[in-house]
Each structure stands twice: as structure tokens, then as C-alpha cells.
């Protein structure tokens, strides 16, 4: 299977990259990761034809895969160099996890829904991804065993910023999380400076709810 994965949908994937570039994504490593990642494998087979449109798609279990431009903006904000340890909360389809695997050294990804995690793990295996570790559980408490992280990305929106995630950031580490109401949130970036955190509000976003001890 691995041999043909990269070739399928190559032209639409290339067009998506061009659309993202025209929309202000200039980080070449982010664009390359998107060009390398077969998004059609991460969406239900009935909507594969739409996998390279810049739109969110339903992935089952009440969850959605975000719009590619959201992933691209998110990842561009993190300015990853390839040497980071990254924690992702909300594996979902696993699409963003694979993008991260191309942009960081080691990815730790937590998902609370077993069917989604199982499907994502199959894809990681089929794509030959070796630097991703997964955990089924509540990501609002982070993943203490492998902390500290250089970056933490939360793919679901919570009412507040979970303290365990701040605690698990290393020096200079960045946490990206949508915070606010269930229907709409503000994307917040927190950067650790010693014992302090610098907060930057990026802009309005709409994510599925972050459920759990430090979520809804
Ligand atoms: N980035 C994902 C988007 C998935 S949607 C993708 O590319 O497909 C957000 C995911 O967060 C859902 O799968 C949901 O089940 C998960 N989620 C919500 N609360 C969570 C929690 N406390 N811990 C782990 N995962 C959580």
C-alpha cells in the first residue's frame, strides 16, 4: 500500500498547497508536510473526493477533521525546527499528528475516543510513521511521563487553560489552545518564560469541545 499512497490525489494535494501559500502560509516545512500527507486517507471514504478542499470534514463519532488552513496556521505559529518533543491533545483522525511527525522529532498524541485512536494508529503504521507515541485517555491532564514538551497543541476547545498542560511545558515551550465558549473560542498561545507565562491571543476559532477533568 505504502508505494501508491503518495501518488494518489497528488494533483489536488499540490493545488491545496498552492491555495494555502496564496492564503499566507509561507513556512516551507509546513507546506512540505502538507504535500507529503495523504489527507484523503484520514476522511471517510464517501468524502475522499473532497479531502483536498480547504474545509473541515466529519470523521465520525461526532468529531471533525479541521480545515487544512487551520492546521497550517497552527503549525506555522509554532515555528518547529524538527528537534522538538510535541504533545498533541485530540488525535482525532490522526492527520495533524502525521503533519507534526514530519515537523518535530517526537510526537506524543492523546485521544479519548478508542475508535478514532484505533483508526489513526492503523494509518500511522501504514504510512510508516515511527516517531509518534499514542495514549488513550483524558488529555486535559497532559501526559506527564514524557514531559516537558517544547510545544503542546490542543485540537479541541476548553472553558479554561488546563493547568497540567502549562506545567508540562518546558522553558520557552508554547501551548496552543482554543479557549472560550462551546460554540466559539479564541486561539491562545501561551509561552513559558521561567515560572511565568506570556499570553498571546491569536484570533477567533471554532473547535469541538475539549471534554475531561480540566475541560467541559
Ligand atoms: N486534529 C484532529 C482534530 C480532531 S477533533 C484531526 O486532524 O483530525 C478533536 C479531537 O479531540 C476529537 O477526536 C475528540 O475526541 C478529542 N478530544 C476531546 N477532548 C479530549 C480530551 N480531553 N483528551 C483527548 N482527546 C480529546
Boltz pocket constraint, residues with backbone or C-beta under 6 A from the ligand:
constraints:
  - pocket:
      binder: B
      contacts: [[A, 59], [A, 63], [A, 64], [A, 65], [A, 66], [A, 89], [A, 90], [A, 91], [A, 92], [A, 93], [A, 94], [A, 95], [A, 96], [A, 97], [A, 110], [A, 111], [A, 112], [A, 113], [A, 116], [A, 137], [A, 138], [A, 139], [A, 140], [A, 155], [A, 156], [A, 208], [A, 209], [A, 210], [A, 211], [A, 212], [A, 215]]
      max_distance: 6.0
